[in-house]
Amino acid sequence: MKITFLVASAFFLSFAGMSQAQSIQRCATIEYMNHRENVQPGYIQSTKNVFDAAKSLKSGNQAKSDETYIIPVVVHVVYNKAQENIDDSVIFDQIRVLNEDYKRQNADSVNLRAEFLPYAGKANIEFKLANFDPNGIPTTGITRTQTTKTSFLNFGSGLAEDVKSTAAGGIDPWNQSRYLNIWVCNMALVIGTMEMPMVLGYATPPDNLPNWPAGSTGGMSDGVVIQYQVFGSNNPTPLAGGTPYTVKGRTVTHEVGHYLGLRHIWGDGDCSQEDGIDDTPNADSESSSDCVKTKNTCVDAIDGVDLPDLVENYMDYSAEDCQNTFTKGQVELMRGVIENNRWDLVNDNDALAINKLNIIDASLYPNPANSSVTLSTTKSVSGNIVITDINGKVVKEVKANGLKTIIDVSDLNNGFYQITIDGVVKAQKFVKL
């Protein structure tokens, strides 16, 4: 994972003689900063002056410091070829990875070295695919858009902003103050039948955070963009061509960290720079897809101790199977961002029907289903039960029947569906086999 343009995590791969053998050029940040300096004089100096300001960012609502914040997510899959149209199971797995990492429920958290255990933080942030779109229509939280573009990479910027525009071959974002928009697409260099992955992902931090330079987002559309091959830990088409990279879904964990205001753990500089967080040791540079736990590249003092480099941190470039933690300071900053800059994501937000009136608890079984499925509710309901497919198209409507309604699904094609009684029952998802 790499934030290539300060707001963009990316890997750049160099190819000798356009062969399939790939070697990873880990950072193009300096090139980007030089580019920004040309168009915004003083930009490089500004990045050296603002990091300490992050230390003063505190929660604007301390009473909610232990509350679990639930962020609605919409995943926009934009594809040209079949393998780019990732399966629902990959999306569900990526949401699982995010939730485990941000709740510190990841199994590999036990691999954190003992000296860092006092600083390990649990963010108590949960991510859920949206149940309702911006128009209040039931949704799976997944959109799929077929495009004529073989790649969204723009060589001028090194980014893929066109994927965020329907007019440019991608798909427009949903309300960015109410949803975390994640676009999954191809950002490879395509030459004939050969594809060379160039960027693994990038994210936009919220505007006006004190530990980011002014204008960091550069007018880009808010959200996260991910190369389809590194989305989910069960991705069926991982990076090929000998790339030494293990995919565990941590590219998205890293990018969402940027979306919530975190910087790279080494502060995008040397030992004289920092990320604005008190409990992350300084480092002289990023890790290189490795897990070398003997490194101590900078002398600093955290509680009076010169700790080694924290290669287990999600905001490093260490191997994905090495990363396993955020620190308490990083957690405080992210929660402060949610409680201030991204407040609308988690408050008075109908994307998950959290605040809809008269919501009745329900369950759906069996799941997966073959011939029929039963909707069971805690209170008697009436009205129309609406079944929608993965694209949000209504495929069936039946009349609710009290506490239990048996629904014939034998005529539906195999796949993923959602059942709702709008305004009464939260969306229930099931698989037809």
N, C-alpha and C positions, 0 to 999 in steps of 0.2 A: 504494500500500500504506500502511496506517495502522494503528497499534495504538491503537484508540480508547479502550480502557479500561485502558491501561498494559500489559495482557496481551493486548490485542486490536487487531490492525491493521485499520483500517476506513476507508472513505470514506463520508461522509454527503452526500447529494445534496439540494439544495433545489429545490422546484418552484413556480414562480409560476403561480397559477391552475390548478394540477394539469395543466400542459401537458407536452408531451414534451420541451421544451427543458430541459436539465439543466445546473446549475452545481454544481461540487464544493465543498462545505464541508470543508476538509481536516482539521480536527481538532476532536474533542469531548473531548479529554483533560482540559481544565480543568473542564468540566461533570462529568465522571466523578469527578475528584479531589475536587470539592466534595461530590458524593454520598457518596463513601467517607468524607470527613471527618465527615459527619453521623452515620454509623453506626460509625465508628472514629476517635474524636477523637485527634489527633496524627498522623494518616496523612500529611497533606501535609508536615509537618515531617520525618517519617521519610524521605520521598523525597529530601529535601535533605541528609540526613546520611549516607546509606549508599553513595553512588557510589564514594568512594575505596576502599572495602573490596574492590571488584572487582580492584583492582590487585594485591592480595596473593594472589589465587586462582591457584595454580600447579598444574601437573600432579602428580597423586599417583603417577605412574608414568613418570618421565622417560625410562626406557629404551625406552619405546614411542613416543617423540615423533615418529618418522618412519613408524610403521606406518599402513597404510590401514585405517581402521575401517569396517566394513560394517554398516549399520543396516537391519534388516528393516522393510519398510513394508507396511501394509495400507491400501488406499484403499477407503473405504466410499462408494459412490455412492447417495445417497438422493434419489429423484426423484418428482415428481408428473406432470409433462408429459414428452413424449418428448425435447425438446431438453435437459432437465436430465439425462437418462440418457446422459451423455457416452460416446463410443466408446472402446474399448480403445486405439486409436491416440493419442487425446489423453492418456490416462494414461501410455502408454509415452513420449510426447514430454515430459511433465512430469518423469518420472524422469530422462530424458536431460538436461534443463535443470538439474535439481538436481545431477547428477553433474558436469556441465561447470563449473557455478558453484563447487561446493565443492572441485573439484580444480584450479581455475583453468585449465581447458581450453576455456573459452568463447572463441569467435572474437573477440568484441568486447573482450577484455582488452587488446588493442593500443591501445584508445582511452584508456587511463588516462594522465593527464598525467605528464610526465617527473619532476616534483618528488615524485610519490607512488610511483614505481616502487620505491624502496628499502624502502617500507613494505608493499608488496603481499604478501599471504599466501596460501599454498595449504593448505587445511585437510586434504587427504587423507582426506576422508570420502566414502564411497560409499553410495548408497541402492539397495536391491534389493527388488522385490516379493517377499513371502514365498512360500516353496515349501510350507510346512506350516503349518496352522492350530494353535491352542493344543491341540487334541486329537490332533495328529500326523497329521491327514488331509491328503493333497495338496491344494494350493490354487493358484489363479492369483495370489493376493495382492490380489484385487479382490472386493468384495461388492457386490451390487445389491439395493436395497430400495425397493419402490414404496410410496408413502405417500399418505394422503388429505390431508395438509397441503399447502397451496399455498405456504406460507412458514414457515420456522422462526424468523423474527425475533421476539424477545420485546422489546416496547417498554419493559418495566419495567427490564430489564438492558441492553438494546441488543445482546444476544448471541443465540446460537442453541443453547443447551445441550440442548434437547429432541432435537436430531438425534443425540445420543450415548446415547439411551435407546430401546430397543425398545418399552417400555410407552408412551412418549410419541410414537410414530410414527416414530422413527428406528431406529437399531441400536446395540446395546450394544457397547462397545469390546472388542477382543481384549486379552489381558494387556498392560497398559500399561507394564510393566517390560521386556517382551520385544519389543514392536512399537511403531513410530511409527505411531499411528492418524491417518489423515487423512480427515476427512469432507468430501464435496463435495455441496453442496445449494443450495437457493434461500433467500436471506436478504433478498429484496426485499419492499418494501411492495406488497401486491397490493390493488388497488381495481378491482373488476369485471374488465375485460380489460386494464387498465393495470397494469404492473409498474414500480416505481421502485427500482432497486438501492440499498440502504442501507449494507450492510457487505460489504466484499470479502474479509475474512478475519480470523482471530485465532488466537492460540496461547497455550499455557500454559507459562511457564518452569518448570523444576524447582523444587521447594520448597527454601527455606533457602539460596539463593544469596546471597552477601553484597552483590552489586550490585543486588539487587531488594528493595523494601520487604517487611517481614514480612507474610505472608498475602496475597501478590500474587495467587495463584491463586484465593483466595476460595472454596476448596472445589470448584472446577470440575473436571470430568473431564479428565484429561490428554490432550493431543493438539492437533491443528490442524484448523480449520474454514475452508473456502474457498467463496466464491461460485462456482457452476459456470461462470460466464461468463469467469472469469479463470484457469481451470485449464488449463495447457498453452499453448504458443506457437502451436499449430495449432487453437485452439478455433473451431469453426464458428459459434458464436453469441456473438460478442464484444459488449461493451456497446454499446447502441444509443442513439438519441435525441440524437446530437451530442456525447456525452461525449468530451472530449479525452483519450483514454487509449489507449495502445498496449499490447496484451497480449503479453508475451514469456515468461510463466511465472515472472516474478520476484516476484509476490505470494507464491508458495509458498516461493521462496528466502528472502524476507524473514521469513516466518512461522516457518520452520524455524530461522532464526537466533534468533528469540525462544525457540523450544522448546529450543534449546541454550544459552540464557542471555544472549544479546546484548540490549542495550538500543538504543533509537534513538540515532543518532549525535549528535544535539544534546542528549541527556540529558533530553528532555521538558521543557525549560525555556529559559532565555535564556543569555547568555554566562557567567553565574555557575554554570551547571550543566554536568555532563558525564556521559558514559556509562560511566565507570570504566575506560576504555581509554586507555593513554598515547599511542598513535600515531594517534588520530583527532582532527583539529582541532575545537575547539569551534565551535558555530554558534548564532546567536541564535534560530533556529526551523527548522522543516522546510522542505525545498524544496516547490514546488507543481507537481508533474508537469512540471517543466521541466528544463533542463540548462544553467543559467547558470554557466559556469566562471570568471567574473570575480569572483564574490562572495567577499568575505573579511569576514564579519560580526562576527568576534570577534578580539581580539588575544591570541594565545597563542604558546608557543614549543615546537616539537618539534625536538629536537636543535639548539636555539638559533635556529630559523627560524620566523617567523610564516607558516604555510601558509594558503592559501585554504580555503574550505569544500570538503569532499570529497564533491561531489555524485555522484561515481561509485560511492559506497558503497551496498551492498545494503540497509543499514539506514536510509537516508534515504527521503524521499518523492519523490525525483526521478523523471523519466520512466523507464519500464522499459528503454527502449532507450538510456538514459544510464548505467544502473547496470552495473558490470562487476567489482567487486572487494570482497573483505574485506581487512582489514589483518592484519599479523602478530600484533598484540595481540589482535584479535578471534579469530583462529585459536587462539591460545594459550588463551584463555578457553573456547572451544567444546570443544577437545580436553581441557581440564581438567575440564569438565562430564562428558564421556563417560568419562573415566578415574576419575571420582568419583561424581557424582550419578546418572549414567545408565549405570553400568558394566554392568548386566545386559543392556542392549541388544546389546552386542558380545561378551559372554563367556558360554560354556557355553549358547549359544542355538541350539536346534534349528530355529528358524523358517526358516533357510536350509539346513538339513541340513549346516551347516559342521562340526559336531562329531559327526555320526552315524558309527558304526563301519562299516567295510567298504564305504564308498562307492566305486563304480566310475565312472570317467569314461566319458561317453557322448556320442554325437552323433546328430542326427536330420536326415534328408534324404529327398527334397527338402523345402524349406520356403519358401514355401507348397506344399502338396501337393494333388493332385487325386484320384487313385484309390488310391494307396498311399504309405506312408512307411516308411523303413527305420530301425530303431534299431540303431546300431552301438556296441558296448561294447569296452573295452580288455581285459576278461576275459570268459570264457564265463559266461553267466548262465542260470538257469532260474527257474521260478516264473511267476506271472501278471503280465502287463503290464496296467496299469490306465489307461484313458483317461477323463478327466473333462472336462466342459464348463466354460464360464466361471462357472457357479454352483456348481461343485464336485460336480455330479451325475455318477456313474459311468455312462458311455454304452456302454462296451465293455470286455471283458477277453479277452486272448488269451494263449497260452502262449509264453514266451520260448524262443528257439531258438539257444543258443550265443552266438557273437560277433555275428551279424547276424540280425535278425528283421524280415521284411517284413510289414507290417500293412496289411490292406485297410481303407481309410477311405472307400471309394466310397459306403457307405451312410450316412455322417454328413452332417448338414446343414452348410452353409457356416458358418464361424465359427472361434472360437478354442478350442483344446483343449490338454490337458496330458497327458503320458505319464509314468508312474512305475512303478518296481518298488520298493515301499516298503522302506526299509532297505538297498537295494542300489544303486539308480541315482537320482541327483538328478533332480528334475522337469525334463522337457524339454517346451518349449512349441512348438506349431506352429499354422499357419493352414490350414484346409481351404477350398479354393476350388471 
